[in-house]
């Protein structure tokens, strides 16, 4: 679920503010980071 993905992102990119991922940009940001 979302929480799991956010947890992974938090581990990979600790400098990123997780609150960003709850906004509209959540999907596009997630997509960008996973495709790197």
N, C-alpha and C positions, 0 to 999 in steps of 0.2 A: 504493500500500500504506500501511500504518499509518505507516511512517517519513515518507512524503511529507506526510501529513496533520499529523503532529506537527511537521514542519519548518515548515509554513505557520502553524500555531498559534504556534509559537515566534517566528515573525517578527511575527505580528499581536499576540500577547500575551506579550512578553518577560518580564513580571513573573511569569508563571505557571510554577510548578515542573513541568517536563515529566514528572517521575516520577509525578505524579498520574495522568497519562493511561495509565499501565501498570497501574493498579489497576482494580478492578471498575467504578469510576465512569467509566472511559474513554469508553464509548459514550454515556452520558447527558450527560456534560460536553461531548463533541464535538458532540452533537446540539444542545445549548443554544447553544453559541457559533456554530455554523454558521447557526442560525435567527435570530440577532440582526439 
